[in-house]
Amino acid sequence: MAKEVVRSRRLRKKLYLGEFAIMGFDFTCKINIDSDEGYEAFIEAFADLVDSRNLFVSLDNIGEMFEGFVTSHDRYGSATDEDRAAIDAILTEQSIISDVVVNKLVDVFNEQ
């Protein structure tokens, strides 16, 4: 039987464990860039949403695939299920976006 490891609050904070765990999620979708105006409008709306929710997004855009990983911009903050829903909503409402997949929250530093 494995003995549970007891760590001090300070060590949990340094290791991003327990109450200091940082949660984030990734998303993928296909983007159809037929017009520069449509693409620019989408990027602007996406950036406004990210800013308004105080999120940090690491983006990768390879060809028609658009993907990213989302976390909170706060040092010990986490993305939430509400953030996931907001990202999912903005992606699915865009006419130039298809095949949207927004994954569940995961522990950024200690993913199992």
Biopython code that builds the backbone (N, CA, C, O; Angstrom):
import numpy as np
from Bio.PDB.StructureBuilder import StructureBuilder

atoms = [
    (1, "MET", "N", (0.846, -1.173, 0.000)),
    (1, "MET", "CA", (0.000, 0.000, 0.000)),
    (1, "MET", "C", (0.894, 1.240, 0.000)),
    (1, "MET", "O", (1.811, 1.352, 0.814)),
    (2, "ALA", "N", (0.625, 2.158, -0.906)),
    (2, "ALA", "CA", (1.440, 3.367, -1.049)),
    (2, "ALA", "C", (1.064, 4.375, 0.033)),
    (2, "ALA", "O", (-0.112, 4.614, 0.307)),
    (3, "LYS", "N", (2.085, 4.952, 0.631)),
    (3, "LYS", "CA", (1.874, 5.959, 1.655)),
    (3, "LYS", "C", (1.709, 7.319, 0.980)),
    (3, "LYS", "O", (2.482, 7.675, 0.091)),
    (4, "GLU", "N", (0.685, 8.085, 1.412)),
    (4, "GLU", "CA", (0.438, 9.400, 0.830)),
    (4, "GLU", "C", (1.548, 10.363, 1.253)),
    (4, "GLU", "O", (1.895, 10.451, 2.431)),
    (5, "VAL", "N", (2.094, 11.080, 0.278)),
    (5, "VAL", "CA", (3.159, 12.036, 0.539)),
    (5, "VAL", "C", (2.534, 13.331, 1.047)),
    (5, "VAL", "O", (1.642, 13.896, 0.413)),
    (6, "VAL", "N", (3.015, 13.793, 2.197)),
    (6, "VAL", "CA", (2.545, 15.053, 2.762)),
    (6, "VAL", "C", (3.588, 16.117, 2.467)),
    (6, "VAL", "O", (4.757, 15.975, 2.825)),
    (7, "ARG", "N", (3.151, 17.182, 1.810)),
    (7, "ARG", "CA", (4.065, 18.270, 1.442)),
    (7, "ARG", "C", (3.596, 19.561, 2.092)),
    (7, "ARG", "O", (2.402, 19.781, 2.292)),
    (8, "SER", "N", (4.551, 20.397, 2.411)),
    (8, "SER", "CA", (4.219, 21.688, 3.007)),
    (8, "SER", "C", (3.548, 22.583, 1.955)),
    (8, "SER", "O", (3.654, 22.338, 0.753)),
    (9, "ARG", "N", (2.869, 23.604, 2.426)),
    (9, "ARG", "CA", (2.217, 24.563, 1.532)),
    (9, "ARG", "C", (3.244, 25.188, 0.587)),
    (9, "ARG", "O", (2.980, 25.352, -0.604)),
    (10, "ARG", "N", (4.398, 25.531, 1.114)),
    (10, "ARG", "CA", (5.453, 26.153, 0.306)),
    (10, "ARG", "C", (5.907, 25.225, -0.821)),
    (10, "ARG", "O", (6.078, 25.666, -1.957)),
    (11, "LEU", "N", (6.101, 23.952, -0.512)),
    (11, "LEU", "CA", (6.533, 22.999, -1.531)),
    (11, "LEU", "C", (5.426, 22.739, -2.551)),
    (11, "LEU", "O", (5.700, 22.619, -3.745)),
    (12, "ARG", "N", (4.162, 22.652, -2.084)),
    (12, "ARG", "CA", (3.045, 22.478, -3.027)),
    (12, "ARG", "C", (2.990, 23.648, -4.001)),
    (12, "ARG", "O", (2.702, 23.468, -5.184)),
    (13, "LYS", "N", (3.271, 24.855, -3.492)),
    (13, "LYS", "CA", (3.243, 26.034, -4.356)),
    (13, "LYS", "C", (4.370, 25.966, -5.382)),
    (13, "LYS", "O", (4.153, 26.250, -6.560)),
    (14, "LYS", "N", (5.561, 25.595, -4.948)),
    (14, "LYS", "CA", (6.705, 25.501, -5.870)),
    (14, "LYS", "C", (6.493, 24.425, -6.933)),
    (14, "LYS", "O", (6.956, 24.561, -8.066)),
    (15, "LEU", "N", (5.791, 23.357, -6.560)),
    (15, "LEU", "CA", (5.562, 22.241, -7.483)),
    (15, "LEU", "C", (4.222, 22.346, -8.228)),
    (15, "LEU", "O", (3.882, 21.466, -9.019)),
    (16, "TYR", "N", (3.468, 23.417, -7.977)),
    (16, "TYR", "CA", (2.156, 23.618, -8.594)),
    (16, "TYR", "C", (1.227, 22.426, -8.326)),
    (16, "TYR", "O", (0.598, 21.893, -9.241)),
    (17, "LEU", "N", (1.158, 22.030, -7.076)),
    (17, "LEU", "CA", (0.322, 20.901, -6.675)),
    (17, "LEU", "C", (-0.856, 21.373, -5.832)),
    (17, "LEU", "O", (-0.845, 22.471, -5.275)),
    (18, "GLY", "N", (-1.874, 20.512, -5.752)),
    (18, "GLY", "CA", (-3.020, 20.806, -4.897)),
    (18, "GLY", "C", (-3.705, 22.095, -5.279)),
    (18, "GLY", "O", (-4.082, 22.293, -6.434)),
    (19, "GLU", "N", (-3.868, 22.981, -4.296)),
    (19, "GLU", "CA", (-4.557, 24.247, -4.541)),
    (19, "GLU", "C", (-3.785, 25.175, -5.476)),
    (19, "GLU", "O", (-4.325, 26.189, -5.919)),
    (20, "PHE", "N", (-2.522, 24.842, -5.785)),
    (20, "PHE", "CA", (-1.704, 25.671, -6.671)),
    (20, "PHE", "C", (-1.591, 25.086, -8.084)),
    (20, "PHE", "O", (-0.848, 25.607, -8.915)),
    (21, "ALA", "N", (-2.318, 24.018, -8.348)),
    (21, "ALA", "CA", (-2.309, 23.419, -9.684)),
    (21, "ALA", "C", (-2.858, 24.430, -10.698)),
    (21, "ALA", "O", (-3.817, 25.147, -10.410)),
    (22, "ILE", "N", (-2.261, 24.479, -11.849)),
    (22, "ILE", "CA", (-2.699, 25.376, -12.914)),
    (22, "ILE", "C", (-3.344, 24.538, -14.012)),
    (22, "ILE", "O", (-2.734, 23.626, -14.571)),
    (23, "MET", "N", (-4.590, 24.874, -14.299)),
    (23, "MET", "CA", (-5.353, 24.113, -15.275)),
    (23, "MET", "C", (-5.415, 24.868, -16.601)),
    (23, "MET", "O", (-5.441, 26.098, -16.634)),
    (24, "GLY", "N", (-5.437, 24.111, -17.677)),
    (24, "GLY", "CA", (-5.538, 24.673, -19.012)),
    (24, "GLY", "C", (-6.187, 23.663, -19.940)),
    (24, "GLY", "O", (-6.493, 22.543, -19.529)),
    (25, "PHE", "N", (-6.396, 24.048, -21.175)),
    (25, "PHE", "CA", (-7.012, 23.141, -22.155)),
    (25, "PHE", "C", (-6.514, 23.494, -23.549)),
    (25, "PHE", "O", (-6.038, 24.601, -23.802)),
    (26, "ASP", "N", (-6.639, 22.525, -24.441)),
    (26, "ASP", "CA", (-6.247, 22.797, -25.820)),
    (26, "ASP", "C", (-7.465, 22.706, -26.729)),
    (26, "ASP", "O", (-8.496, 22.137, -26.372)),
    (27, "PHE", "N", (-7.315, 23.280, -27.903)),
    (27, "PHE", "CA", (-8.382, 23.234, -28.905)),
    (27, "PHE", "C", (-7.751, 23.082, -30.279)),
    (27, "PHE", "O", (-6.601, 23.462, -30.500)),
    (28, "THR", "N", (-8.521, 22.522, -31.189)),
    (28, "THR", "CA", (-8.116, 22.426, -32.592)),
    (28, "THR", "C", (-9.340, 22.712, -33.460)),
    (28, "THR", "O", (-10.479, 22.477, -33.055)),
    (29, "CYS", "N", (-9.083, 23.216, -34.639)),
    (29, "CYS", "CA", (-10.142, 23.432, -35.611)),
    (29, "CYS", "C", (-9.511, 23.646, -36.984)),
    (29, "CYS", "O", (-8.302, 23.840, -37.111)),
    (30, "LYS", "N", (-10.342, 23.607, -37.978)),
    (30, "LYS", "CA", (-9.895, 23.923, -39.333)),
    (30, "LYS", "C", (-10.349, 25.329, -39.652)),
    (30, "LYS", "O", (-11.442, 25.748, -39.273)),
    (31, "ILE", "N", (-9.499, 26.046, -40.351)),
    (31, "ILE", "CA", (-9.824, 27.426, -40.709)),
    (31, "ILE", "C", (-9.766, 27.560, -42.229)),
    (31, "ILE", "O", (-8.819, 27.103, -42.869)),
    (32, "ASN", "N", (-10.786, 28.188, -42.788)),
    (32, "ASN", "CA", (-10.879, 28.395, -44.219)),
    (32, "ASN", "C", (-10.618, 29.878, -44.486)),
    (32, "ASN", "O", (-11.474, 30.723, -44.223)),
    (33, "ILE", "N", (-9.458, 30.179, -44.996)),
    (33, "ILE", "CA", (-9.075, 31.573, -45.220)),
    (33, "ILE", "C", (-9.357, 31.939, -46.682)),
    (33, "ILE", "O", (-8.456, 31.950, -47.521)),
    (34, "ASP", "N", (-10.620, 32.236, -46.963)),
    (34, "ASP", "CA", (-10.990, 32.666, -48.312)),
    (34, "ASP", "C", (-10.770, 34.154, -48.496)),
    (34, "ASP", "O", (-10.438, 34.614, -49.589)),
    (35, "SER", "N", (-10.960, 34.909, -47.409)),
    (35, "SER", "CA", (-10.788, 36.356, -47.512)),
    (35, "SER", "C", (-9.985, 36.867, -46.326)),
    (35, "SER", "O", (-10.116, 36.378, -45.203)),
    (36, "ASP", "N", (-9.170, 37.842, -46.599)),
    (36, "ASP", "CA", (-8.385, 38.446, -45.525)),
    (36, "ASP", "C", (-9.289, 39.136, -44.507)),
    (36, "ASP", "O", (-8.991, 39.125, -43.313)),
    (37, "GLU", "N", (-10.383, 39.733, -44.959)),
    (37, "GLU", "CA", (-11.287, 40.444, -44.065)),
    (37, "GLU", "C", (-11.920, 39.489, -43.057)),
    (37, "GLU", "O", (-11.995, 39.801, -41.869)),
    (38, "GLY", "N", (-12.375, 38.330, -43.525)),
    (38, "GLY", "CA", (-12.987, 37.341, -42.640)),
    (38, "GLY", "C", (-12.001, 36.814, -41.615)),
    (38, "GLY", "O", (-12.338, 36.650, -40.443)),
    (39, "TYR", "N", (-10.784, 36.549, -42.059)),
    (39, "TYR", "CA", (-9.733, 36.051, -41.163)),
    (39, "TYR", "C", (-9.372, 37.109, -40.125)),
    (39, "TYR", "O", (-9.253, 36.801, -38.939)),
    (40, "GLU", "N", (-9.198, 38.358, -40.568)),
    (40, "GLU", "CA", (-8.849, 39.440, -39.640)),
    (40, "GLU", "C", (-9.960, 39.687, -38.631)),
    (40, "GLU", "O", (-9.687, 39.946, -37.459)),
    (41, "ALA", "N", (-11.212, 39.607, -39.075)),
    (41, "ALA", "CA", (-12.344, 39.793, -38.160)),
    (41, "ALA", "C", (-12.363, 38.683, -37.106)),
    (41, "ALA", "O", (-12.614, 38.946, -35.930)),
    (42, "PHE", "N", (-12.099, 37.448, -37.527)),
    (42, "PHE", "CA", (-12.055, 36.334, -36.584)),
    (42, "PHE", "C", (-10.932, 36.525, -35.573)),
    (42, "PHE", "O", (-11.156, 36.402, -34.369)),
    (43, "ILE", "N", (-9.726, 36.823, -36.049)),
    (43, "ILE", "CA", (-8.580, 36.993, -35.156)),
    (43, "ILE", "C", (-8.837, 38.123, -34.160)),
    (43, "ILE", "O", (-8.499, 37.997, -32.983)),
    (44, "GLU", "N", (-9.428, 39.214, -34.616)),
    (44, "GLU", "CA", (-9.728, 40.340, -33.728)),
    (44, "GLU", "C", (-10.750, 39.946, -32.657)),
    (44, "GLU", "O", (-10.581, 40.277, -31.484)),
    (45, "ALA", "N", (-11.807, 39.239, -33.062)),
    (45, "ALA", "CA", (-12.827, 38.799, -32.108)),
    (45, "ALA", "C", (-12.232, 37.807, -31.113)),
    (45, "ALA", "O", (-12.540, 37.857, -29.923)),
    (46, "PHE", "N", (-11.382, 36.911, -31.599)),
    (46, "PHE", "CA", (-10.737, 35.916, -30.734)),
    (46, "PHE", "C", (-9.822, 36.616, -29.721)),
    (46, "PHE", "O", (-9.843, 36.287, -28.535)),
    (47, "ALA", "N", (-9.024, 37.575, -30.187)),
    (47, "ALA", "CA", (-8.122, 38.316, -29.292)),
    (47, "ALA", "C", (-8.909, 39.110, -28.258)),
    (47, "ALA", "O", (-8.505, 39.174, -27.097)),
    (48, "ASP", "N", (-10.022, 39.714, -28.654)),
    (48, "ASP", "CA", (-10.854, 40.458, -27.709)),
    (48, "ASP", "C", (-11.401, 39.546, -26.619)),
    (48, "ASP", "O", (-11.418, 39.920, -25.446)),
    (49, "LEU", "N", (-11.847, 38.351, -26.999)),
    (49, "LEU", "CA", (-12.354, 37.390, -26.020)),
    (49, "LEU", "C", (-11.250, 36.973, -25.054)),
    (49, "LEU", "O", (-11.455, 36.953, -23.840)),
    (50, "VAL", "N", (-10.094, 36.646, -25.589)),
    (50, "VAL", "CA", (-8.965, 36.226, -24.757)),
    (50, "VAL", "C", (-8.589, 37.327, -23.771)),
    (50, "VAL", "O", (-8.374, 37.054, -22.591)),
    (51, "ASP", "N", (-8.510, 38.559, -24.243)),
    (51, "ASP", "CA", (-8.181, 39.693, -23.370)),
    (51, "ASP", "C", (-9.248, 39.908, -22.301)),
    (51, "ASP", "O", (-8.923, 40.129, -21.134)),
    (52, "SER", "N", (-10.507, 39.846, -22.689)),
    (52, "SER", "CA", (-11.590, 40.110, -21.742)),
    (52, "SER", "C", (-11.664, 39.061, -20.641)),
    (52, "SER", "O", (-12.136, 39.355, -19.542)),
    (53, "ARG", "N", (-11.204, 37.838, -20.917)),
    (53, "ARG", "CA", (-11.234, 36.768, -19.922)),
    (53, "ARG", "C", (-9.884, 36.592, -19.229)),
    (53, "ARG", "O", (-9.717, 35.675, -18.425)),
    (54, "ASN", "N", (-8.916, 37.466, -19.537)),
    (54, "ASN", "CA", (-7.577, 37.433, -18.942)),
    (54, "ASN", "C", (-6.914, 36.067, -19.140)),
    (54, "ASN", "O", (-6.426, 35.448, -18.193)),
    (55, "LEU", "N", (-6.910, 35.616, -20.396)),
    (55, "LEU", "CA", (-6.333, 34.325, -20.743)),
    (55, "LEU", "C", (-5.023, 34.505, -21.496)),
    (55, "LEU", "O", (-4.741, 35.570, -22.045)),
    (56, "PHE", "N", (-4.239, 33.447, -21.506)),
    (56, "PHE", "CA", (-3.018, 33.383, -22.314)),
    (56, "PHE", "C", (-3.196, 32.211, -23.263)),
    (56, "PHE", "O", (-3.517, 31.104, -22.831)),
    (57, "VAL", "N", (-2.988, 32.446, -24.558)),
    (57, "VAL", "CA", (-3.174, 31.395, -25.553)),
    (57, "VAL", "C", (-1.901, 31.244, -26.372)),
    (57, "VAL", "O", (-1.381, 32.209, -26.932)),
    (58, "SER", "N", (-1.420, 30.024, -26.426)),
    (58, "SER", "CA", (-0.288, 29.672, -27.277)),
    (58, "SER", "C", (-0.884, 29.095, -28.557)),
    (58, "SER", "O", (-1.545, 28.057, -28.520)),
    (59, "LEU", "N", (-0.656, 29.755, -29.681)),
    (59, "LEU", "CA", (-1.290, 29.366, -30.942)),
    (59, "LEU", "C", (-0.311, 28.716, -31.905)),
    (59, "LEU", "O", (0.884, 29.010, -31.904)),
    (60, "ASP", "N", (-0.850, 27.827, -32.722)),
    (60, "ASP", "CA", (-0.102, 27.209, -33.806)),
    (60, "ASP", "C", (-1.041, 27.177, -35.006)),
    (60, "ASP", "O", (-2.162, 26.677, -34.908)),
    (61, "ASN", "N", (-0.599, 27.696, -36.106)),
    (61, "ASN", "CA", (-1.418, 27.739, -37.312)),
    (61, "ASN", "C", (-0.606, 27.142, -38.450)),
    (61, "ASN", "O", (0.260, 27.801, -39.024)),
    (62, "ILE", "N", (-0.897, 25.886, -38.768)),
    (62, "ILE", "CA", (-0.192, 25.192, -39.845)),
    (62, "ILE", "C", (-1.203, 24.916, -40.944)),
    (62, "ILE", "O", (-2.093, 24.079, -40.797)),
    (63, "GLY", "N", (-1.050, 25.638, -42.050)),
    (63, "GLY", "CA", (-1.974, 25.450, -43.165)),
    (63, "GLY", "C", (-3.386, 25.768, -42.743)),
    (63, "GLY", "O", (-3.668, 26.871, -42.274)),
    (64, "GLU", "N", (-4.280, 24.807, -42.908)),
    (64, "GLU", "CA", (-5.678, 25.031, -42.553)),
    (64, "GLU", "C", (-5.987, 24.660, -41.108)),
    (64, "GLU", "O", (-7.101, 24.904, -40.644)),
    (65, "MET", "N", (-5.041, 24.083, -40.390)),
    (65, "MET", "CA", (-5.255, 23.737, -38.982)),
    (65, "MET", "C", (-4.909, 24.917, -38.081)),
    (65, "MET", "O", (-3.875, 25.563, -38.254)),
    (66, "PHE", "N", (-5.772, 25.186, -37.133)),
    (66, "PHE", "CA", (-5.605, 26.256, -36.166)),
    (66, "PHE", "C", (-5.770, 25.614, -34.804)),
    (66, "PHE", "O", (-6.833, 25.072, -34.498)),
    (67, "GLU", "N", (-4.735, 25.666, -33.985)),
    (67, "GLU", "CA", (-4.813, 25.019, -32.678)),
    (67, "GLU", "C", (-4.100, 25.864, -31.639)),
    (67, "GLU", "O", (-3.264, 26.710, -31.953)),
    (68, "GLY", "N", (-4.458, 25.605, -30.393)),
    (68, "GLY", "CA", (-3.842, 26.375, -29.326)),
    (68, "GLY", "C", (-4.038, 25.732, -27.972)),
    (68, "GLY", "O", (-4.825, 24.800, -27.806)),
    (69, "PHE", "N", (-3.298, 26.258, -27.009)),
    (69, "PHE", "CA", (-3.426, 25.832, -25.622)),
    (69, "PHE", "C", (-3.740, 27.072, -24.801)),
    (69, "PHE", "O", (-3.093, 28.107, -24.962)),
    (70, "VAL", "N", (-4.731, 26.972, -23.922)),
    (70, "VAL", "CA", (-5.253, 28.121, -23.185)),
    (70, "VAL", "C", (-5.031, 27.931, -21.691)),
    (70, "VAL", "O", (-5.355, 26.884, -21.130)),
    (71, "THR", "N", (-4.470, 28.964, -21.050)),
    (71, "THR", "CA", (-4.329, 29.016, -19.603)),
    (71, "THR", "C", (-4.712, 30.425, -19.146)),
    (71, "THR", "O", (-4.975, 31.310, -19.960)),
    (72, "SER", "N", (-4.735, 30.607, -17.838)),
    (72, "SER", "CA", (-4.986, 31.937, -17.294)),
    (72, "SER", "C", (-3.731, 32.776, -17.437)),
    (72, "SER", "O", (-2.618, 32.251, -17.413)),
    (73, "HIS", "N", (-3.911, 34.074, -17.585)),
    (73, "HIS", "CA", (-2.775, 34.981, -17.659)),
    (73, "HIS", "C", (-2.217, 35.266, -16.258)),
    (73, "HIS", "O", (-1.095, 35.756, -16.126)),
    (74, "ASP", "N", (-2.994, 34.961, -15.215)),
    (74, "ASP", "CA", (-2.545, 35.158, -13.839)),
    (74, "ASP", "C", (-1.501, 34.111, -13.474)),
    (74, "ASP", "O", (-1.550, 32.985, -13.968)),
    (75, "ARG", "N", (-0.555, 34.481, -12.607)),
    (75, "ARG", "CA", (0.559, 33.594, -12.264)),
    (75, "ARG", "C", (0.088, 32.249, -11.716)),
    (75, "ARG", "O", (0.560, 31.206, -12.169)),
    (76, "TYR", "N", (-0.810, 32.249, -10.773)),
    (76, "TYR", "CA", (-1.321, 30.995, -10.216)),
    (76, "TYR", "C", (-2.783, 30.780, -10.586)),
    (76, "TYR", "O", (-3.503, 30.065, -9.889)),
    (77, "GLY", "N", (-3.224, 31.393, -11.674)),
    (77, "GLY", "CA", (-4.605, 31.252, -12.112)),
    (77, "GLY", "C", (-4.781, 30.074, -13.052)),
    (77, "GLY", "O", (-3.819, 29.581, -13.641)),
    (78, "SER", "N", (-5.996, 29.640, -13.180)),
    (78, "SER", "CA", (-6.327, 28.518, -14.056)),
    (78, "SER", "C", (-7.429, 28.903, -15.020)),
    (78, "SER", "O", (-8.263, 29.758, -14.721)),
    (79, "ALA", "N", (-7.426, 28.273, -16.165)),
    (79, "ALA", "CA", (-8.561, 28.382, -17.070)),
    (79, "ALA", "C", (-9.721, 27.626, -16.428)),
    (79, "ALA", "O", (-9.513, 26.718, -15.624)),
    (80, "THR", "N", (-10.934, 28.007, -16.789)),
    (80, "THR", "CA", (-12.128, 27.410, -16.178)),
    (80, "THR", "C", (-13.000, 26.756, -17.247)),
    (80, "THR", "O", (-12.757, 26.895, -18.445)),
    (81, "ASP", "N", (-14.018, 26.043, -16.780)),
    (81, "ASP", "CA", (-14.982, 25.469, -17.721)),
    (81, "ASP", "C", (-15.729, 26.580, -18.470)),
    (81, "ASP", "O", (-16.117, 26.394, -19.624)),
    (82, "GLU", "N", (-15.930, 27.726, -17.823)),
    (82, "GLU", "CA", (-16.561, 28.861, -18.499)),
    (82, "GLU", "C", (-15.662, 29.380, -19.622)),
    (82, "GLU", "O", (-16.153, 29.777, -20.679)),
    (83, "ASP", "N", (-14.341, 29.377, -19.392)),
    (83, "ASP", "CA", (-13.403, 29.770, -20.449)),
    (83, "ASP", "C", (-13.474, 28.795, -21.623)),
    (83, "ASP", "O", (-13.452, 29.205, -22.783)),
    (84, "ARG", "N", (-13.560, 27.513, -21.311)),
    (84, "ARG", "CA", (-13.687, 26.492, -22.362)),
    (84, "ARG", "C", (-14.939, 26.747, -23.193)),
    (84, "ARG", "O", (-14.901, 26.704, -24.422)),
    (85, "ALA", "N", (-16.048, 27.011, -22.508)),
    (85, "ALA", "CA", (-17.318, 27.250, -23.205)),
    (85, "ALA", "C", (-17.229, 28.504, -24.075)),
    (85, "ALA", "O", (-17.761, 28.522, -25.185)),
    (86, "ALA", "N", (-16.567, 29.548, -23.585)),
    (86, "ALA", "CA", (-16.436, 30.794, -24.356)),
    (86, "ALA", "C", (-15.585, 30.580, -25.605)),
    (86, "ALA", "O", (-15.928, 31.069, -26.681)),
    (87, "ILE", "N", (-14.478, 29.851, -25.469)),
    (87, "ILE", "CA", (-13.626, 29.562, -26.629)),
    (87, "ILE", "C", (-14.386, 28.702, -27.630)),
    (87, "ILE", "O", (-14.335, 28.951, -28.834)),
    (88, "ASP", "N", (-15.089, 27.693, -27.130)),
    (88, "ASP", "CA", (-15.880, 26.829, -28.004)),
    (88, "ASP", "C", (-16.938, 27.649, -28.743)),
    (88, "ASP", "O", (-17.142, 27.460, -29.942)),
    (89, "ALA", "N", (-17.604, 28.548, -28.042)),
    (89, "ALA", "CA", (-18.663, 29.357, -28.653)),
    (89, "ALA", "C", (-18.113, 30.262, -29.750)),
    (89, "ALA", "O", (-18.693, 30.343, -30.832)),
    (90, "ILE", "N", (-17.005, 30.938, -29.483)),
    (90, "ILE", "CA", (-16.483, 31.863, -30.505)),
    (90, "ILE", "C", (-15.973, 31.103, -31.727)),
    (90, "ILE", "O", (-16.076, 31.594, -32.851)),
    (91, "LEU", "N", (-15.426, 29.911, -31.510)),
    (91, "LEU", "CA", (-14.946, 29.131, -32.654)),
    (91, "LEU", "C", (-16.106, 28.586, -33.478)),
    (91, "LEU", "O", (-16.071, 28.645, -34.707)),
    (92, "THR", "N", (-17.133, 28.058, -32.817)),
    (92, "THR", "CA", (-18.240, 27.444, -33.557)),
    (92, "THR", "C", (-19.127, 28.470, -34.247)),
    (92, "THR", "O", (-19.795, 28.136, -35.226)),
    (93, "GLU", "N", (-19.154, 29.719, -33.762)),
    (93, "GLU", "CA", (-20.009, 30.728, -34.395)),
    (93, "GLU", "C", (-19.365, 31.375, -35.619)),
    (93, "GLU", "O", (-20.032, 32.114, -36.344)),
    (94, "GLN", "N", (-18.097, 31.113, -35.858)),
    (94, "GLN", "CA", (-17.398, 31.714, -36.999)),
    (94, "GLN", "C", (-17.635, 30.883, -38.259)),
    (94, "GLN", "O", (-17.474, 29.663, -38.238)),
    (95, "SER", "N", (-18.011, 31.532, -39.342)),
    (95, "SER", "CA", (-18.299, 30.813, -40.584)),
    (95, "SER", "C", (-17.036, 30.246, -41.235)),
    (95, "SER", "O", (-17.124, 29.307, -42.027)),
    (96, "ILE", "N", (-15.868, 30.799, -40.917)),
    (96, "ILE", "CA", (-14.629, 30.313, -41.533)),
    (96, "ILE", "C", (-13.993, 29.164, -40.741)),
    (96, "ILE", "O", (-12.943, 28.651, -41.129)),
    (97, "ILE", "N", (-14.632, 28.756, -39.623)),
    (97, "ILE", "CA", (-14.091, 27.708, -38.751)),
    (97, "ILE", "C", (-14.963, 26.464, -38.850)),
    (97, "ILE", "O", (-16.190, 26.555, -38.893)),
    (98, "SER", "N", (-14.316, 25.296, -38.884)),
    (98, "SER", "CA", (-15.048, 24.027, -38.870)),
    (98, "SER", "C", (-14.272, 23.010, -38.037)),
    (98, "SER", "O", (-13.128, 23.256, -37.655)),
    (99, "ASP", "N", (-14.891, 21.882, -37.760)),
    (99, "ASP", "CA", (-14.280, 20.761, -37.028)),
    (99, "ASP", "C", (-13.656, 21.212, -35.701)),
    (99, "ASP", "O", (-12.494, 20.919, -35.418)),
    (100, "VAL", "N", (-14.440, 21.921, -34.904)),
    (100, "VAL", "CA", (-13.958, 22.449, -33.627)),
    (100, "VAL", "C", (-13.927, 21.344, -32.580)),
    (100, "VAL", "O", (-14.905, 20.622, -32.387)),
    (101, "VAL", "N", (-12.777, 21.224, -31.903)),
    (101, "VAL", "CA", (-12.622, 20.311, -30.770)),
    (101, "VAL", "C", (-11.975, 21.102, -29.635)),
    (101, "VAL", "O", (-10.850, 21.584, -29.764)),
    (102, "VAL", "N", (-12.702, 21.229, -28.519)),
    (102, "VAL", "CA", (-12.172, 21.885, -27.319)),
    (102, "VAL", "C", (-12.088, 20.805, -26.253)),
    (102, "VAL", "O", (-13.107, 20.265, -25.823)),
    (103, "ASN", "N", (-10.867, 20.493, -25.827)),
    (103, "ASN", "CA", (-10.649, 19.392, -24.892)),
    (103, "ASN", "C", (-10.868, 19.809, -23.448)),
    (103, "ASN", "O", (-11.022, 20.992, -23.146)),
    (104, "LYS", "N", (-10.880, 18.827, -22.564)),
    (104, "LYS", "CA", (-11.136, 19.057, -21.138)),
    (104, "LYS", "C", (-9.950, 19.742, -20.467)),
    (104, "LYS", "O", (-8.845, 19.779, -21.010)),
    (105, "LEU", "N", (-10.198, 20.272, -19.297)),
    (105, "LEU", "CA", (-9.144, 20.900, -18.507)),
    (105, "LEU", "C", (-8.136, 19.853, -18.046)),
    (105, "LEU", "O", (-8.506, 18.749, -17.645)),
    (106, "VAL", "N", (-6.866, 20.215, -18.111)),
    (106, "VAL", "CA", (-5.799, 19.339, -17.632)),
    (106, "VAL", "C", (-4.852, 20.147, -16.747)),
    (106, "VAL", "O", (-4.765, 21.368, -16.872)),
    (107, "ASP", "N", (-4.151, 19.464, -15.860)),
    (107, "ASP", "CA", (-3.134, 20.080, -15.020)),
    (107, "ASP", "C", (-1.914, 20.349, -15.900)),
    (107, "ASP", "O", (-1.310, 19.416, -16.430)),
    (108, "VAL", "N", (-1.560, 21.602, -16.051)),
    (108, "VAL", "CA", (-0.510, 22.011, -16.989)),
    (108, "VAL", "C", (0.852, 21.422, -16.624)),
    (108, "VAL", "O", (1.596, 20.989, -17.504)),
    (109, "PHE", "N", (1.178, 21.404, -15.340)),
    (109, "PHE", "CA", (2.511, 20.956, -14.925)),
    (109, "PHE", "C", (2.580, 19.492, -14.542)),
    (109, "PHE", "O", (3.652, 18.890, -14.603)),
    (110, "ASN", "N", (1.462, 18.906, -14.149)),
    (110, "ASN", "CA", (1.488, 17.548, -13.625)),
    (110, "ASN", "C", (0.470, 16.664, -14.318)),
    (110, "ASN", "O", (-0.255, 15.905, -13.675)),
    (111, "GLU", "N", (0.424, 16.772, -15.646)),
    (111, "GLU", "CA", (-0.538, 15.987, -16.423)),
    (111, "GLU", "C", (-0.225, 14.511, -16.258)),
    (111, "GLU", "O", (0.924, 14.086, -16.377)),
    (112, "GLN", "N", (-1.254, 13.748, -15.985)),
    (112, "GLN", "CA", (-1.095, 12.303, -15.781)),
    (112, "GLN", "C", (-1.285, 11.553, -17.070)),
    (112, "GLN", "O", (-1.188, 10.326, -17.090)),
]
sb = StructureBuilder()
sb.init_structure("model")
sb.init_model(0)
sb.init_chain("A")
sb.init_seg("    ")
for serial, (resi, resn, name, xyz) in enumerate(atoms, 1):
    if name == "N":
        sb.init_residue(resn, " ", resi, " ")
    sb.init_atom(name, np.array(xyz, "f"), 0.0, 1.0, " ", f" {name:<3s}", serial, name[0])
structure = sb.get_structure()
